[in-house]
Structures are given as C-alpha cells and as structure tokens.
C-alpha cells in the first residue's frame, strides 16, 4: 500500500508519498492546484509504479480548494480520504510535529493515512451538488437584494440625484427576477427527483417549517444521510 499526504491550498498543493517498500523512504513534490497540476501529479506518481487502487490519498477539508483534486483522484480509483483538520492537528501533536510548513503538513497527512483506519471519501451526488449550488446562488442574490433595498430606503430619505435612484431601482428589479428564476429552477429540480421531492414533503409536514426553511434543511438532511451511509460522520464531529 502507498500512502499519499496532500496539503492543499488555494494556489498549490504539497505532496508526500510513502513508498511501498521496506526502506521507509518518502518522496515530496509541490504542484499547482489546477487541472495541469493534477496531471503532473499523476505523471509523478506513475514514476514509482504505484497502483491507484492500492494508494491511499489523504487531504484535509480546506474550504472548497480540495474538492477538484479529490474528485480527480476518486475518478482514477485512488482511495481518497478527506479528514477533519482538527483530527490531523491532534495527530501532528502526538508525533511531535510542532513546526508547521506545507511540506511538514503533507508528511503528517501521509503518516496519518498510514496509522489511522480511515473511511473512504465519496463525492456528493450530482443532484445534491446542483441543489446546493442553486441555493447558495439564491442566498447570495437575496443578500444583494437586501443591500439594494436598504440603499433605496436611505436614498428616499436624503437629497439624492435621480440617476442614482433609477440605478438602484433597476438593480432591485433585476435581482428580483433572477431570484424568481432560481426559485423556479430549484423547485423544478426537486420535482424531477423522486427522493428529493419525498424528503421535501416530509420536512414541510413538520409544524413551523416553511418552504424556504425546508429547502435549506433538505440539503443538510440528505448530506447527513450520505455521510452515515458512507460511515464518514465521525470525521466531522
């Protein structure tokens, strides 16, 4: 078994590979966090004759920056694990790795993968990923709309020039239309998915749970179920 620790940041990721032999040797290298960097990583790994199915790749959950690399390795049949950063930090302390650099962190992750029995990462299903993205986009536009409405309220209480009022009102209309369009997309997406539609109805049947709240709860509800099914829940507590 090969063990690959990957410390991911926005622009790059540092790798530490423990070779599958008795020498205890490790190899390290840094790549750009991009599609080009992913393929360079694969070429580098191939030099050591490893087999994807026999290679455990461990990275931390770093906001969104690990997701593309995790999916890339998962598609190639690597054993991908995504750990809670708090767990790896405690492990680093337990092996006296107190200094923190990207290279050291990647070695800690490789040792963690070698030492701890980890469950494998599974990507979020496409239907849930799309629903979550639609809801995130709606939330962003709703925040923008609220800010514009606040600006309009303030503008109506001050001596402000007409073109500014017109600009604010035009933006409010545009944001309102975009939100309405997203609402339609969200509901259509749920209506076309039997399980999502069933779960939405179950959530809305709970007293005091309105439609908007049920949509937000729906994503969390499904993701928790998926983590339980994959036996990954303990990585996030």
Residue pairs with C-beta under 8 A, 6 or more apart in sequence:
1 20
1 54
1 55
1 56
2 17
2 18
2 19
2 20
2 48
2 50
2 51
2 54
2 55
2 56
3 17
3 18
3 55
3 56
3 58
3 110
3 111
3 113
3 114
4 15
4 16
4 17
4 18
4 45
4 55
4 56
4 57
4 58
4 78
4 110
4 113
5 15
5 16
5 17
5 58
5 59
5 105
5 106
5 107
5 108
5 109
5 110
5 111
5 112
5 113
6 13
6 14
6 15
6 57
6 58
6 59
6 66
6 69
6 106
6 109
7 13
7 14
7 15
7 59
7 60
7 102
7 103
7 105
7 106
7 109
8 33
8 59
8 60
8 62
8 65
8 66
8 69
9 33
9 62
9 65
9 102
10 33
10 65
11 32
11 33
12 30
12 31
12 32
12 33
12 37
12 102
13 30
13 31
13 33
13 37
13 41
13 59
13 69
14 28
14 29
14 30
14 102
14 103
14 105
14 106
15 28
15 29
15 30
15 31
15 41
15 44
15 106
16 26
16 27
16 28
16 103
16 106
16 107
16 109
16 110
17 26
17 27
17 28
17 45
17 48
17 50
17 110
18 24
18 25
18 26
18 110
18 111
18 114
19 25
19 26
19 27
19 48
20 50
20 54
26 107
26 110
27 48
28 103
28 106
28 107
29 41
29 44
30 102
30 103
31 37
31 38
31 40
31 41
31 44
32 40
33 65
33 68
33 69
35 68
35 72
38 68
38 69
38 72
42 76
45 55
52 73
52 76
52 77
52 78
53 77
53 78
53 79
54 79
55 78
55 79
56 78
56 79
56 81
56 113
56 114
56 118
57 73
57 78
57 79
57 80
57 81
57 113
58 81
58 82
58 83
58 109
58 110
58 112
58 113
58 118
59 66
59 69
59 70
59 80
59 81
59 82
59 83
59 109
60 66
60 82
60 83
60 84
60 85
60 88
60 109
61 82
61 83
61 84
61 85
62 85
66 82
70 80
70 82
70 121
70 123
71 123
73 80
74 80
74 121
74 122
74 123
79 120
80 120
80 121
81 113
81 118
81 119
81 120
81 121
82 121
82 235
83 109
83 112
83 118
83 235
84 235
84 236
84 237
87 112
87 235
88 108
88 109
88 112
91 108
91 111
91 112
91 115
91 116
92 98
92 100
92 105
92 108
95 108
95 111
97 104
97 107
97 108
118 235
119 230
119 231
119 232
119 234
119 235
120 230
121 230
121 232
122 226
122 230
122 232
124 132
124 223
124 226
125 226
127 189
127 193
127 196
128 219
128 222
128 223
128 226
130 189
131 186
131 189
131 190
131 196
131 218
131 219
132 219
134 182
134 185
134 186
134 189
135 186
135 215
135 216
135 219
137 182
138 179
138 182
138 183
138 186
141 175
141 178
141 179
141 182
142 179
144 175
145 172
145 175
145 176
145 179
148 168
148 171
148 172
148 175
149 172
151 168
152 165
152 168
152 169
152 172
155 164
155 165
155 168
156 165
186 215
189 196
190 196
190 197
190 200
190 215
190 218
191 197
196 218
196 222
199 218
199 221
199 222
200 214
200 215
200 218
203 209
203 214
203 217
203 218
203 221
204 210
204 211
204 214
209 217
224 233
227 233
227 236
